[in-house]
Amino acid sequence: MGSQGGGRQPKYQRIALELKAAIETGQYGPGDRLPGENDLMAAHAVARMTARQALGVLQTEGLAEARKGAGVFVREYRPIRRRGVQRLSAGLWGEGRSVWAVEAQGWDLEVDAVSVSEEEPPEAARRLLGLADGAPACVRRRRFSLDGRPVMLATSCLDAELVAGTAITEIDTGPGGIYARLAEIGHKPVRFREEIRSRMPAPAEADRLGLPAGTPVVLICRTAFTAEGWAVEVNDMVLDSSAYILEYDFTP
């Protein structure tokens, strides 16, 4: 199966396109081993570097992953459906359930890293919370994993004075989490705003999420507001883009 034609397109790109087509048609399914460098060299009459580049394209695009000493395999893709509206219903956290309960059904959910500190928040969070210059925030950092795979980093900022003495300042916030505790002190969130964008991860983010090279992240900044319109929490989330489908169900 030689790589002839294709105009001026580099050979490694043509090989990568053939491999991607084979994945899309099901010739290679999730977890299957792809042809190795030697296989591609023989099939396409190309040099090892060309074969390596072709496999590298699939890894960069998040379609495949290299396993040391075993080869390159099609990545498993069982997406998490993040239901942006349903997950924030007061009927969920008001009953003592986690906002993660909506998307974690059928998964083994774990918050495998938590830290709580009092520090000066980022400027954007400070402005949203209406904090004076130099005023501290309660900053909660978490890493969420599903079935043992890190999928999201979350950093919540709240007015430190507002939440002082509550379980929000502790590792375990209790049933219903942050929003249930805010409701208990008379600052129940009733409206939320989410801003979404994407970029390539910072090295520390890629390391903490275990991301293959070339995998972008989705950034979600959620602000929680009281009935009076006060912002009581700013939550910056970094999601593994290959793990999520973002779903928003609304009536205009």
Secondary structure as UniProt FT lines:
FT   TURN            7..8
FT   HELIX           11..24
FT   TURN            25..26
FT   TURN            30..31
FT   HELIX           37..44
FT   HELIX           48..60
FT   TURN            61..62
FT   STRAND          64..67
FT   TURN            68..70
FT   STRAND          71..74
FT   STRAND          80..83
FT   TURN            84..85
FT   HELIX           86..88
FT   HELIX           90..93
FT   TURN            94..96
FT   HELIX           99..102
FT   TURN            105..106
FT   STRAND          109..119
FT   HELIX           123..129
FT   TURN            133..134
FT   STRAND          137..146
FT   TURN            147..148
FT   STRAND          149..159
FT   HELIX           160..163
FT   TURN            164..165
FT   HELIX           167..169
FT   TURN            175..176
FT   HELIX           177..184
FT   TURN            185..186
FT   STRAND          191..199
FT   HELIX           203..209
FT   TURN            213..214
FT   STRAND          217..225
FT   TURN            227..228
FT   STRAND          231..240
FT   HELIX           241..243
FT   STRAND          244..247
//
